[in-house]
Amino acid sequence: FEKVFATMSENIILMLAYEGDVPIAGALYYKKGDSLFGRYWGASKEVRNLHFELCYYQTIDYALRSGVVTF
């Protein structure tokens, strides 16, 4: 991950979910052109439906707003 962040940080999309000011879950994607790859998920707390909200709904919203064609 250090190499990825050092060499292609402009291609990283990170969706985070917070509880107050504390991040409790995240989904990591890589963007190339008009495509979005990945969906590496992690969470420190189980919250009902959070996986779908963060990994799908929020990311689809981002894709539509950003011109992503392939997800």
Predicted model as a PDB file, atoms N, CA, C, CB and O in Angstrom, pLDDT in the B-factor column:
MODEL        1                                                                  
ATOM      1  N   PHE A   1       0.811  -1.198   0.000  1.00 77.00           N  
ATOM      2  CA  PHE A   1       0.000   0.000   0.000  1.00 77.00           C  
ATOM      3  C   PHE A   1       0.856   1.265   0.000  1.00 77.00           C  
ATOM      4  CB  PHE A   1      -0.924  -0.003   1.196  1.00 77.00           C  
ATOM      5  O   PHE A   1       0.482   2.269  -0.605  1.00 77.00           O  
ATOM      6  N   GLU A   2       1.990   1.218   0.669  1.00 88.00           N  
ATOM      7  CA  GLU A   2       2.859   2.396   0.662  1.00 88.00           C  
ATOM      8  C   GLU A   2       3.293   2.740  -0.757  1.00 88.00           C  
ATOM      9  CB  GLU A   2       4.091   2.162   1.550  1.00 88.00           C  
ATOM     10  O   GLU A   2       3.302   3.911  -1.136  1.00 88.00           O  
ATOM     11  N   LYS A   3       3.653   1.733  -1.544  1.00 89.00           N  
ATOM     12  CA  LYS A   3       4.072   1.968  -2.930  1.00 89.00           C  
ATOM     13  C   LYS A   3       2.910   2.506  -3.763  1.00 89.00           C  
ATOM     14  CB  LYS A   3       4.617   0.669  -3.557  1.00 89.00           C  
ATOM     15  O   LYS A   3       3.094   3.409  -4.579  1.00 89.00           O  
ATOM     16  N   VAL A   4       1.741   1.962  -3.561  1.00 84.00           N  
ATOM     17  CA  VAL A   4       0.558   2.434  -4.290  1.00 84.00           C  
ATOM     18  C   VAL A   4       0.297   3.900  -3.966  1.00 84.00           C  
ATOM     19  CB  VAL A   4      -0.685   1.576  -3.941  1.00 84.00           C  
ATOM     20  O   VAL A   4       0.088   4.708  -4.871  1.00 84.00           O  
ATOM     21  N   PHE A   5       0.308   4.246  -2.690  1.00 84.00           N  
ATOM     22  CA  PHE A   5       0.056   5.638  -2.297  1.00 84.00           C  
ATOM     23  C   PHE A   5       1.145   6.577  -2.806  1.00 84.00           C  
ATOM     24  CB  PHE A   5      -0.048   5.746  -0.777  1.00 84.00           C  
ATOM     25  O   PHE A   5       0.870   7.736  -3.119  1.00 84.00           O  
ATOM     26  N   ALA A   6       2.365   6.088  -2.890  1.00 90.00           N  
ATOM     27  CA  ALA A   6       3.477   6.919  -3.354  1.00 90.00           C  
ATOM     28  C   ALA A   6       3.465   7.105  -4.866  1.00 90.00           C  
ATOM     29  CB  ALA A   6       4.797   6.307  -2.926  1.00 90.00           C  
ATOM     30  O   ALA A   6       3.883   8.153  -5.359  1.00 90.00           O  
ATOM     31  N   THR A   7       2.994   6.111  -5.608  1.00 91.00           N  
ATOM     32  CA  THR A   7       3.117   6.164  -7.066  1.00 91.00           C  
ATOM     33  C   THR A   7       1.830   6.481  -7.812  1.00 91.00           C  
ATOM     34  CB  THR A   7       3.637   4.876  -7.555  1.00 91.00           C  
ATOM     35  O   THR A   7       1.877   6.900  -8.968  1.00 91.00           O  
ATOM     36  N   MET A   8       0.700   6.292  -7.182  1.00 90.00           N  
ATOM     37  CA  MET A   8      -0.547   6.537  -7.916  1.00 90.00           C  
ATOM     38  C   MET A   8      -1.642   7.145  -7.035  1.00 90.00           C  
ATOM     39  CB  MET A   8      -1.049   5.240  -8.524  1.00 90.00           C  
ATOM     40  O   MET A   8      -2.815   6.791  -7.152  1.00 90.00           O  
ATOM     41  N   SER A   9      -1.250   8.047  -6.171  1.00 89.00           N  
ATOM     42  CA  SER A   9      -2.213   8.636  -5.241  1.00 89.00           C  
ATOM     43  C   SER A   9      -3.350   9.365  -5.960  1.00 89.00           C  
ATOM     44  CB  SER A   9      -1.504   9.597  -4.304  1.00 89.00           C  
ATOM     45  O   SER A   9      -4.454   9.454  -5.424  1.00 89.00           O  
ATOM     46  N   GLU A  10      -3.101   9.881  -7.151  1.00 91.00           N  
ATOM     47  CA  GLU A  10      -4.153  10.586  -7.886  1.00 91.00           C  
ATOM     48  C   GLU A  10      -5.217   9.631  -8.422  1.00 91.00           C  
ATOM     49  CB  GLU A  10      -3.546  11.375  -9.036  1.00 91.00           C  
ATOM     50  O   GLU A  10      -6.267  10.072  -8.888  1.00 91.00           O  
ATOM     51  N   ASN A  11      -4.950   8.324  -8.357  1.00 92.00           N  
ATOM     52  CA  ASN A  11      -5.898   7.319  -8.843  1.00 92.00           C  
ATOM     53  C   ASN A  11      -6.631   6.598  -7.718  1.00 92.00           C  
ATOM     54  CB  ASN A  11      -5.177   6.309  -9.697  1.00 92.00           C  
ATOM     55  O   ASN A  11      -7.382   5.657  -7.976  1.00 92.00           O  
ATOM     56  N   ILE A  12      -6.428   7.020  -6.491  1.00 93.00           N  
ATOM     57  CA  ILE A  12      -7.043   6.350  -5.348  1.00 93.00           C  
ATOM     58  C   ILE A  12      -8.328   7.067  -4.958  1.00 93.00           C  
ATOM     59  CB  ILE A  12      -6.067   6.298  -4.152  1.00 93.00           C  
ATOM     60  O   ILE A  12      -8.360   8.289  -4.814  1.00 93.00           O  
ATOM     61  N   ILE A  13      -9.381   6.284  -4.791  1.00 93.00           N  
ATOM     62  CA  ILE A  13     -10.649   6.796  -4.289  1.00 93.00           C  
ATOM     63  C   ILE A  13     -10.911   6.065  -2.978  1.00 93.00           C  
ATOM     64  CB  ILE A  13     -11.833   6.591  -5.332  1.00 93.00           C  
ATOM     65  O   ILE A  13     -10.949   4.834  -2.949  1.00 93.00           O  
ATOM     66  N   LEU A  14     -11.089   6.805  -1.910  1.00 92.00           N  
ATOM     67  CA  LEU A  14     -11.325   6.219  -0.597  1.00 92.00           C  
ATOM     68  C   LEU A  14     -12.640   6.752  -0.054  1.00 92.00           C  
ATOM     69  CB  LEU A  14     -10.154   6.528   0.377  1.00 92.00           C  
ATOM     70  O   LEU A  14     -12.798   7.956   0.148  1.00 92.00           O  
ATOM     71  N   MET A  15     -13.572   5.857   0.178  1.00 93.00           N  
ATOM     72  CA  MET A  15     -14.853   6.208   0.782  1.00 93.00           C  
ATOM     73  C   MET A  15     -14.766   5.849   2.259  1.00 93.00           C  
ATOM     74  CB  MET A  15     -16.056   5.469   0.076  1.00 93.00           C  
ATOM     75  O   MET A  15     -14.420   4.719   2.605  1.00 93.00           O  
ATOM     76  N   LEU A  16     -15.076   6.796   3.123  1.00 95.00           N  
ATOM     77  CA  LEU A  16     -15.017   6.550   4.564  1.00 95.00           C  
ATOM     78  C   LEU A  16     -16.369   6.809   5.208  1.00 95.00           C  
ATOM     79  CB  LEU A  16     -13.943   7.426   5.219  1.00 95.00           C  
ATOM     80  O   LEU A  16     -17.116   7.694   4.791  1.00 95.00           O  
ATOM     81  N   ALA A  17     -16.666   6.020   6.234  1.00 95.00           N  
ATOM     82  CA  ALA A  17     -17.846   6.241   7.068  1.00 95.00           C  
ATOM     83  C   ALA A  17     -17.354   6.639   8.455  1.00 95.00           C  
ATOM     84  CB  ALA A  17     -18.767   4.959   7.128  1.00 95.00           C  
ATOM     85  O   ALA A  17     -16.426   6.042   9.000  1.00 95.00           O  
ATOM     86  N   TYR A  18     -17.987   7.644   9.002  1.00 96.00           N  
ATOM     87  CA  TYR A  18     -17.584   8.169  10.305  1.00 96.00           C  
ATOM     88  C   TYR A  18     -18.699   8.002  11.328  1.00 96.00           C  
ATOM     89  CB  TYR A  18     -17.192   9.645  10.190  1.00 96.00           C  
ATOM     90  O   TYR A  18     -19.885   8.013  11.000  1.00 96.00           O  
ATOM     91  N   GLU A  19     -18.278   7.848  12.571  1.00 96.00           N  
ATOM     92  CA  GLU A  19     -19.174   7.963  13.703  1.00 96.00           C  
ATOM     93  C   GLU A  19     -18.641   9.153  14.490  1.00 96.00           C  
ATOM     94  CB  GLU A  19     -19.239   6.622  14.579  1.00 96.00           C  
ATOM     95  O   GLU A  19     -17.642   9.049  15.201  1.00 96.00           O  
ATOM     96  N   GLY A  20     -19.315  10.270  14.352  1.00 96.00           N  
ATOM     97  CA  GLY A  20     -18.760  11.517  14.889  1.00 96.00           C  
ATOM     98  C   GLY A  20     -17.541  11.885  14.074  1.00 96.00           C  
ATOM     99  O   GLY A  20     -17.627  12.008  12.852  1.00 96.00           O  
ATOM    100  N   ASP A  21     -16.400  12.063  14.732  1.00 97.00           N  
ATOM    101  CA  ASP A  21     -15.151  12.400  14.047  1.00 97.00           C  
ATOM    102  C   ASP A  21     -14.264  11.185  13.804  1.00 97.00           C  
ATOM    103  CB  ASP A  21     -14.389  13.424  14.848  1.00 97.00           C  
ATOM    104  O   ASP A  21     -13.147  11.324  13.306  1.00 97.00           O  
ATOM    105  N   VAL A  22     -14.751   9.999  14.150  1.00 97.00           N  
ATOM    106  CA  VAL A  22     -13.933   8.788  14.092  1.00 97.00           C  
ATOM    107  C   VAL A  22     -14.330   7.937  12.880  1.00 97.00           C  
ATOM    108  CB  VAL A  22     -14.080   7.970  15.399  1.00 97.00           C  
ATOM    109  O   VAL A  22     -15.491   7.546  12.758  1.00 97.00           O  
ATOM    110  N   PRO A  23     -13.374   7.645  11.981  1.00 97.00           N  
ATOM    111  CA  PRO A  23     -13.701   6.743  10.871  1.00 97.00           C  
ATOM    112  C   PRO A  23     -13.919   5.322  11.392  1.00 97.00           C  
ATOM    113  CB  PRO A  23     -12.575   6.758   9.802  1.00 97.00           C  
ATOM    114  O   PRO A  23     -13.117   4.805  12.170  1.00 97.00           O  
ATOM    115  N   ILE A  24     -15.015   4.700  10.952  1.00 97.00           N  
ATOM    116  CA  ILE A  24     -15.323   3.345  11.422  1.00 97.00           C  
ATOM    117  C   ILE A  24     -15.340   2.319  10.286  1.00 97.00           C  
ATOM    118  CB  ILE A  24     -16.665   3.339  12.132  1.00 97.00           C  
ATOM    119  O   ILE A  24     -15.390   1.115  10.541  1.00 97.00           O  
ATOM    120  N   ALA A  25     -15.298   2.789   9.033  1.00 97.00           N  
ATOM    121  CA  ALA A  25     -15.294   1.864   7.906  1.00 97.00           C  
ATOM    122  C   ALA A  25     -14.769   2.574   6.670  1.00 97.00           C  
ATOM    123  CB  ALA A  25     -16.708   1.298   7.649  1.00 97.00           C  
ATOM    124  O   ALA A  25     -14.833   3.798   6.556  1.00 97.00           O  
ATOM    125  N   GLY A  26     -14.253   1.782   5.754  1.00 95.00           N  
ATOM    126  CA  GLY A  26     -13.744   2.373   4.527  1.00 95.00           C  
ATOM    127  C   GLY A  26     -13.790   1.393   3.370  1.00 95.00           C  
ATOM    128  O   GLY A  26     -13.758   0.176   3.553  1.00 95.00           O  
ATOM    129  N   ALA A  27     -13.866   1.957   2.175  1.00 95.00           N  
ATOM    130  CA  ALA A  27     -13.814   1.180   0.944  1.00 95.00           C  
ATOM    131  C   ALA A  27     -12.802   1.859   0.032  1.00 95.00           C  
ATOM    132  CB  ALA A  27     -15.232   1.070   0.259  1.00 95.00           C  
ATOM    133  O   ALA A  27     -12.880   3.064  -0.209  1.00 95.00           O  
ATOM    134  N   LEU A  28     -11.860   1.083  -0.468  1.00 93.00           N  
ATOM    135  CA  LEU A  28     -10.768   1.597  -1.284  1.00 93.00           C  
ATOM    136  C   LEU A  28     -10.954   1.169  -2.734  1.00 93.00           C  
ATOM    137  CB  LEU A  28      -9.408   1.109  -0.747  1.00 93.00           C  
ATOM    138  O   LEU A  28     -11.228   0.001  -3.013  1.00 93.00           O  
ATOM    139  N   TYR A  29     -10.805   2.106  -3.646  1.00 94.00           N  
ATOM    140  CA  TYR A  29     -10.939   1.859  -5.083  1.00 94.00           C  
ATOM    141  C   TYR A  29      -9.757   2.476  -5.805  1.00 94.00           C  
ATOM    142  CB  TYR A  29     -12.275   2.431  -5.630  1.00 94.00           C  
ATOM    143  O   TYR A  29      -9.055   3.333  -5.270  1.00 94.00           O  
ATOM    144  N   TYR A  30      -9.555   2.024  -7.027  1.00 93.00           N  
ATOM    145  CA  TYR A  30      -8.548   2.603  -7.911  1.00 93.00           C  
ATOM    146  C   TYR A  30      -9.248   3.060  -9.179  1.00 93.00           C  
ATOM    147  CB  TYR A  30      -7.406   1.581  -8.232  1.00 93.00           C  
ATOM    148  O   TYR A  30     -10.048   2.324  -9.757  1.00 93.00           O  
ATOM    149  N   LYS A  31      -8.944   4.277  -9.607  1.00 93.00           N  
ATOM    150  CA  LYS A  31      -9.573   4.849 -10.800  1.00 93.00           C  
ATOM    151  C   LYS A  31      -8.547   4.925 -11.919  1.00 93.00           C  
ATOM    152  CB  LYS A  31     -10.164   6.256 -10.503  1.00 93.00           C  
ATOM    153  O   LYS A  31      -7.422   5.387 -11.725  1.00 93.00           O  
ATOM    154  N   LYS A  32      -8.957   4.464 -13.095  1.00 92.00           N  
ATOM    155  CA  LYS A  32      -8.130   4.589 -14.291  1.00 92.00           C  
ATOM    156  C   LYS A  32      -9.045   5.009 -15.426  1.00 92.00           C  
ATOM    157  CB  LYS A  32      -7.375   3.247 -14.626  1.00 92.00           C  
ATOM    158  O   LYS A  32      -9.942   4.268 -15.828  1.00 92.00           O  
ATOM    159  N   GLY A  33      -8.807   6.202 -15.932  1.00 92.00           N  
ATOM    160  CA  GLY A  33      -9.674   6.724 -16.991  1.00 92.00           C  
ATOM    161  C   GLY A  33     -11.091   6.865 -16.488  1.00 92.00           C  
ATOM    162  O   GLY A  33     -11.345   7.536 -15.488  1.00 92.00           O  
ATOM    163  N   ASP A  34     -12.025   6.221 -17.197  1.00 93.00           N  
ATOM    164  CA  ASP A  34     -13.422   6.290 -16.792  1.00 93.00           C  
ATOM    165  C   ASP A  34     -13.882   4.999 -16.107  1.00 93.00           C  
ATOM    166  CB  ASP A  34     -14.299   6.577 -18.002  1.00 93.00           C  
ATOM    167  O   ASP A  34     -15.069   4.673 -16.100  1.00 93.00           O  
ATOM    168  N   SER A  35     -12.915   4.272 -15.529  1.00 95.00           N  
ATOM    169  CA  SER A  35     -13.235   3.019 -14.834  1.00 95.00           C  
ATOM    170  C   SER A  35     -12.799   3.071 -13.371  1.00 95.00           C  
ATOM    171  CB  SER A  35     -12.563   1.831 -15.539  1.00 95.00           C  
ATOM    172  O   SER A  35     -11.822   3.730 -13.014  1.00 95.00           O  
ATOM    173  N   LEU A  36     -13.544   2.365 -12.547  1.00 93.00           N  
ATOM    174  CA  LEU A  36     -13.259   2.281 -11.122  1.00 93.00           C  
ATOM    175  C   LEU A  36     -13.107   0.811 -10.758  1.00 93.00           C  
ATOM    176  CB  LEU A  36     -14.383   2.962 -10.272  1.00 93.00           C  
ATOM    177  O   LEU A  36     -13.982  -0.001 -11.057  1.00 93.00           O  
ATOM    178  N   PHE A  37     -11.993   0.469 -10.114  1.00 92.00           N  
ATOM    179  CA  PHE A  37     -11.676  -0.910  -9.771  1.00 92.00           C  
ATOM    180  C   PHE A  37     -11.532  -1.056  -8.265  1.00 92.00           C  
ATOM    181  CB  PHE A  37     -10.393  -1.365 -10.478  1.00 92.00           C  
ATOM    182  O   PHE A  37     -11.224  -0.092  -7.564  1.00 92.00           O  
ATOM    183  N   GLY A  38     -11.757  -2.262  -7.776  1.00 85.00           N  
ATOM    184  CA  GLY A  38     -11.473  -2.546  -6.377  1.00 85.00           C  
ATOM    185  C   GLY A  38     -12.692  -2.844  -5.561  1.00 85.00           C  
ATOM    186  O   GLY A  38     -13.560  -3.616  -5.968  1.00 85.00           O  
ATOM    187  N   ARG A  39     -12.751  -2.252  -4.449  1.00 82.00           N  
ATOM    188  CA  ARG A  39     -13.726  -2.355  -3.385  1.00 82.00           C  
ATOM    189  C   ARG A  39     -13.119  -3.189  -2.284  1.00 82.00           C  
ATOM    190  CB  ARG A  39     -15.059  -2.964  -3.887  1.00 82.00           C  
ATOM    191  O   ARG A  39     -13.626  -4.255  -1.933  1.00 82.00           O  
ATOM    192  N   TYR A  40     -12.050  -2.701  -1.758  1.00 89.00           N  
ATOM    193  CA  TYR A  40     -11.403  -3.314  -0.606  1.00 89.00           C  
ATOM    194  C   TYR A  40     -12.035  -2.710   0.640  1.00 89.00           C  
ATOM    195  CB  TYR A  40      -9.843  -3.094  -0.628  1.00 89.00           C  
ATOM    196  O   TYR A  40     -11.878  -1.519   0.911  1.00 89.00           O  
ATOM    197  N   TRP A  41     -12.739  -3.526   1.385  1.00 93.00           N  
ATOM    198  CA  TRP A  41     -13.576  -3.080   2.496  1.00 93.00           C  
ATOM    199  C   TRP A  41     -12.931  -3.405   3.834  1.00 93.00           C  
ATOM    200  CB  TRP A  41     -14.959  -3.721   2.414  1.00 93.00           C  
ATOM    201  O   TRP A  41     -12.291  -4.444   3.994  1.00 93.00           O  
ATOM    202  N   GLY A  42     -13.107  -2.508   4.785  1.00 94.00           N  
ATOM    203  CA  GLY A  42     -12.681  -2.769   6.148  1.00 94.00           C  
ATOM    204  C   GLY A  42     -13.532  -1.957   7.104  1.00 94.00           C  
ATOM    205  O   GLY A  42     -13.977  -0.857   6.776  1.00 94.00           O  
ATOM    206  N   ALA A  43     -13.752  -2.502   8.281  1.00 96.00           N  
ATOM    207  CA  ALA A  43     -14.563  -1.798   9.276  1.00 96.00           C  
ATOM    208  C   ALA A  43     -14.084  -2.170  10.673  1.00 96.00           C  
ATOM    209  CB  ALA A  43     -16.071  -2.136   9.107  1.00 96.00           C  
ATOM    210  O   ALA A  43     -13.677  -3.304  10.926  1.00 96.00           O  
ATOM    211  N   SER A  44     -14.140  -1.204  11.565  1.00 96.00           N  
ATOM    212  CA  SER A  44     -13.771  -1.460  12.955  1.00 96.00           C  
ATOM    213  C   SER A  44     -15.001  -1.734  13.811  1.00 96.00           C  
ATOM    214  CB  SER A  44     -12.990  -0.277  13.524  1.00 96.00           C  
ATOM    215  O   SER A  44     -14.900  -2.064  14.993  1.00 96.00           O  
ATOM    216  N   LYS A  45     -16.163  -1.588  13.183  1.00 93.00           N  
ATOM    217  CA  LYS A  45     -17.417  -1.742  13.907  1.00 93.00           C  
ATOM    218  C   LYS A  45     -18.470  -2.247  12.928  1.00 93.00           C  
ATOM    219  CB  LYS A  45     -17.861  -0.396  14.573  1.00 93.00           C  
ATOM    220  O   LYS A  45     -18.512  -1.807  11.779  1.00 93.00           O  
ATOM    221  N   GLU A  46     -19.303  -3.150  13.367  1.00 93.00           N  
ATOM    222  CA  GLU A  46     -20.375  -3.633  12.504  1.00 93.00           C  
ATOM    223  C   GLU A  46     -21.594  -2.737  12.652  1.00 93.00           C  
ATOM    224  CB  GLU A  46     -20.734  -5.097  12.837  1.00 93.00           C  
ATOM    225  O   GLU A  46     -22.130  -2.559  13.746  1.00 93.00           O  
ATOM    226  N   VAL A  47     -22.019  -2.180  11.529  1.00 94.00           N  
ATOM    227  CA  VAL A  47     -23.208  -1.334  11.488  1.00 94.00           C  
ATOM    228  C   VAL A  47     -24.092  -1.869  10.368  1.00 94.00           C  
ATOM    229  CB  VAL A  47     -22.840   0.191  11.264  1.00 94.00           C  
ATOM    230  O   VAL A  47     -23.646  -2.012   9.229  1.00 94.00           O  
ATOM    231  N   ARG A  48     -25.326  -2.159  10.693  1.00 95.00           N  
ATOM    232  CA  ARG A  48     -26.251  -2.737   9.730  1.00 95.00           C  
ATOM    233  C   ARG A  48     -26.317  -1.902   8.443  1.00 95.00           C  
ATOM    234  CB  ARG A  48     -27.643  -2.859  10.350  1.00 95.00           C  
ATOM    235  O   ARG A  48     -26.512  -0.687   8.490  1.00 95.00           O  
ATOM    236  N   ASN A  49     -26.153  -2.561   7.310  1.00 95.00           N  
ATOM    237  CA  ASN A  49     -26.251  -1.989   5.963  1.00 95.00           C  
ATOM    238  C   ASN A  49     -25.137  -1.007   5.601  1.00 95.00           C  
ATOM    239  CB  ASN A  49     -27.559  -1.301   5.820  1.00 95.00           C  
ATOM    240  O   ASN A  49     -25.167  -0.424   4.517  1.00 95.00           O  
ATOM    241  N   LEU A  50     -24.170  -0.816   6.473  1.00 95.00           N  
ATOM    242  CA  LEU A  50     -23.101   0.142   6.173  1.00 95.00           C  
ATOM    243  C   LEU A  50     -22.266  -0.311   4.977  1.00 95.00           C  
ATOM    244  CB  LEU A  50     -22.198   0.333   7.398  1.00 95.00           C  
ATOM    245  O   LEU A  50     -21.857   0.515   4.161  1.00 95.00           O  
ATOM    246  N   HIS A  51     -22.012  -1.598   4.867  1.00 94.00           N  
ATOM    247  CA  HIS A  51     -21.241  -2.117   3.736  1.00 94.00           C  
ATOM    248  C   HIS A  51     -21.905  -1.733   2.420  1.00 94.00           C  
ATOM    249  CB  HIS A  51     -21.093  -3.647   3.833  1.00 94.00           C  
ATOM    250  O   HIS A  51     -21.230  -1.240   1.518  1.00 94.00           O  
ATOM    251  N   PHE A  52     -23.202  -1.946   2.290  1.00 93.00           N  
ATOM    252  CA  PHE A  52     -23.900  -1.615   1.055  1.00 93.00           C  
ATOM    253  C   PHE A  52     -23.929  -0.116   0.814  1.00 93.00           C  
ATOM    254  CB  PHE A  52     -25.313  -2.160   1.089  1.00 93.00           C  
ATOM    255  O   PHE A  52     -23.746   0.333  -0.317  1.00 93.00           O  
ATOM    256  N   GLU A  53     -24.154   0.656   1.857  1.00 92.00           N  
ATOM    257  CA  GLU A  53     -24.181   2.114   1.710  1.00 92.00           C  
ATOM    258  C   GLU A  53     -22.845   2.641   1.200  1.00 92.00           C  
ATOM    259  CB  GLU A  53     -24.531   2.779   3.047  1.00 92.00           C  
ATOM    260  O   GLU A  53     -22.803   3.439   0.263  1.00 92.00           O  
ATOM    261  N   LEU A  54     -21.769   2.200   1.810  1.00 92.00           N  
ATOM    262  CA  LEU A  54     -20.448   2.729   1.483  1.00 92.00           C  
ATOM    263  C   LEU A  54     -19.900   2.126   0.189  1.00 92.00           C  
ATOM    264  CB  LEU A  54     -19.481   2.465   2.630  1.00 92.00           C  
ATOM    265  O   LEU A  54     -19.380   2.847  -0.662  1.00 92.00           O  
ATOM    266  N   CYS A  55     -20.015   0.817   0.044  1.00 90.00           N  
ATOM    267  CA  CYS A  55     -19.398   0.134  -1.099  1.00 90.00           C  
ATOM    268  C   CYS A  55     -20.211   0.234  -2.381  1.00 90.00           C  
ATOM    269  CB  CYS A  55     -19.185  -1.312  -0.768  1.00 90.00           C  
ATOM    270  O   CYS A  55     -19.655   0.131  -3.474  1.00 90.00           O  
ATOM    271  N   TYR A  56     -21.492   0.429  -2.263  1.00 91.00           N  
ATOM    272  CA  TYR A  56     -22.321   0.477  -3.458  1.00 91.00           C  
ATOM    273  C   TYR A  56     -22.999   1.830  -3.637  1.00 91.00           C  
ATOM    274  CB  TYR A  56     -23.362  -0.614  -3.407  1.00 91.00           C  
ATOM    275  O   TYR A  56     -22.706   2.535  -4.602  1.00 91.00           O  
ATOM    276  N   TYR A  57     -23.887   2.205  -2.742  1.00 93.00           N  
ATOM    277  CA  TYR A  57     -24.683   3.414  -2.946  1.00 93.00           C  
ATOM    278  C   TYR A  57     -23.826   4.676  -3.059  1.00 93.00           C  
ATOM    279  CB  TYR A  57     -25.668   3.573  -1.810  1.00 93.00           C  
ATOM    280  O   TYR A  57     -23.992   5.450  -4.002  1.00 93.00           O  
ATOM    281  N   GLN A  58     -22.920   4.891  -2.120  1.00 92.00           N  
ATOM    282  CA  GLN A  58     -22.076   6.083  -2.170  1.00 92.00           C  
ATOM    283  C   GLN A  58     -21.124   6.041  -3.371  1.00 92.00           C  
ATOM    284  CB  GLN A  58     -21.275   6.220  -0.866  1.00 92.00           C  
ATOM    285  O   GLN A  58     -20.851   7.072  -3.987  1.00 92.00           O  
ATOM    286  N   THR A  59     -20.625   4.859  -3.698  1.00 91.00           N  
ATOM    287  CA  THR A  59     -19.689   4.741  -4.810  1.00 91.00           C  
ATOM    288  C   THR A  59     -20.405   4.904  -6.153  1.00 91.00           C  
ATOM    289  CB  THR A  59     -18.968   3.391  -4.756  1.00 91.00           C  
ATOM    290  O   THR A  59     -19.847   5.502  -7.072  1.00 91.00           O  
ATOM    291  N   ILE A  60     -21.602   4.396  -6.280  1.00 92.00           N  
ATOM    292  CA  ILE A  60     -22.382   4.619  -7.504  1.00 92.00           C  
ATOM    293  C   ILE A  60     -22.672   6.098  -7.666  1.00 92.00           C  
ATOM    294  CB  ILE A  60     -23.702   3.812  -7.477  1.00 92.00           C  
ATOM    295  O   ILE A  60     -22.575   6.632  -8.771  1.00 92.00           O  
ATOM    296  N   ASP A  61     -23.027   6.766  -6.576  1.00 93.00           N  
ATOM    297  CA  ASP A  61     -23.249   8.211  -6.622  1.00 93.00           C  
ATOM    298  C   ASP A  61     -21.986   8.934  -7.090  1.00 93.00           C  
ATOM    299  CB  ASP A  61     -23.683   8.735  -5.237  1.00 93.00           C  
ATOM    300  O   ASP A  61     -22.053   9.818  -7.944  1.00 93.00           O  
ATOM    301  N   TYR A  62     -20.836   8.558  -6.528  1.00 93.00           N  
ATOM    302  CA  TYR A  62     -19.561   9.152  -6.953  1.00 93.00           C  
ATOM    303  C   TYR A  62     -19.319   8.895  -8.442  1.00 93.00           C  
ATOM    304  CB  TYR A  62     -18.388   8.582  -6.113  1.00 93.00           C  
ATOM    305  O   TYR A  62     -18.926   9.800  -9.178  1.00 93.00           O  
ATOM    306  N   ALA A  63     -19.555   7.655  -8.879  1.00 93.00           N  
ATOM    307  CA  ALA A  63     -19.317   7.288 -10.278  1.00 93.00           C  
ATOM    308  C   ALA A  63     -20.175   8.140 -11.215  1.00 93.00           C  
ATOM    309  CB  ALA A  63     -19.612   5.789 -10.501  1.00 93.00           C  
ATOM    310  O   ALA A  63     -19.686   8.631 -12.232  1.00 93.00           O  
ATOM    311  N   LEU A  64     -21.422   8.310 -10.881  1.00 93.00           N  
ATOM    312  CA  LEU A  64     -22.324   9.103 -11.722  1.00 93.00           C  
ATOM    313  C   LEU A  64     -21.876  10.573 -11.785  1.00 93.00           C  
ATOM    314  CB  LEU A  64     -23.769   9.012 -11.186  1.00 93.00           C  
ATOM    315  O   LEU A  64     -21.936  11.193 -12.846  1.00 93.00           O  
ATOM    316  N   ARG A  65     -21.433  11.119 -10.665  1.00 93.00           N  
ATOM    317  CA  ARG A  65     -21.004  12.517 -10.630  1.00 93.00           C  
ATOM    318  C   ARG A  65     -19.648  12.737 -11.281  1.00 93.00           C  
ATOM    319  CB  ARG A  65     -20.958  13.001  -9.209  1.00 93.00           C  
ATOM    320  O   ARG A  65     -19.337  13.849 -11.709  1.00 93.00           O  
ATOM    321  N   SER A  66     -18.831  11.674 -11.360  1.00 92.00           N  
ATOM    322  CA  SER A  66     -17.440  11.817 -11.825  1.00 92.00           C  
ATOM    323  C   SER A  66     -17.190  11.293 -13.229  1.00 92.00           C  
ATOM    324  CB  SER A  66     -16.526  11.111 -10.885  1.00 92.00           C  
ATOM    325  O   SER A  66     -16.047  11.300 -13.687  1.00 92.00           O  
ATOM    326  N   GLY A  67     -18.208  10.847 -13.913  1.00 91.00           N  
ATOM    327  CA  GLY A  67     -18.017  10.346 -15.264  1.00 91.00           C  
ATOM    328  C   GLY A  67     -17.469   8.938 -15.357  1.00 91.00           C  
ATOM    329  O   GLY A  67     -16.997   8.522 -16.415  1.00 91.00           O  
ATOM    330  N   VAL A  68     -17.527   8.198 -14.257  1.00 93.00           N  
ATOM    331  CA  VAL A  68     -17.087   6.796 -14.285  1.00 93.00           C  
ATOM    332  C   VAL A  68     -18.121   6.001 -15.068  1.00 93.00           C  
ATOM    333  CB  VAL A  68     -16.906   6.211 -12.830  1.00 93.00           C  
ATOM    334  O   VAL A  68     -19.318   6.082 -14.792  1.00 93.00           O  
ATOM    335  N   VAL A  69     -17.649   5.227 -16.055  1.00 92.00           N  
ATOM    336  CA  VAL A  69     -18.527   4.440 -16.905  1.00 92.00           C  
ATOM    337  C   VAL A  69     -18.553   2.980 -16.465  1.00 92.00           C  
ATOM    338  CB  VAL A  69     -18.086   4.544 -18.362  1.00 92.00           C  
ATOM    339  O   VAL A  69     -19.595   2.326 -16.528  1.00 92.00           O  
ATOM    340  N   THR A  70     -17.406   2.470 -16.019  1.00 91.00           N  
ATOM    341  CA  THR A  70     -17.291   1.076 -15.604  1.00 91.00           C  
ATOM    342  C   THR A  70     -16.967   1.011 -14.122  1.00 91.00           C  
ATOM    343  CB  THR A  70     -16.214   0.339 -16.428  1.00 91.00           C  
ATOM    344  O   THR A  70     -16.023   1.646 -13.651  1.00 91.00           O  
ATOM    345  N   PHE A  71     -17.758   0.240 -13.394  1.00 88.00           N  
ATOM    346  CA  PHE A  71     -17.578   0.122 -11.952  1.00 88.00           C  
ATOM    347  C   PHE A  71     -17.638  -1.347 -11.580  1.00 88.00           C  
ATOM    348  CB  PHE A  71     -18.653   0.938 -11.175  1.00 88.00           C  
ATOM    349  O   PHE A  71     -17.510  -1.693 -10.406  1.00 88.00           O  
TER     350      PHE A  71                                                      
ENDMDL                                                                          
END                                                                             
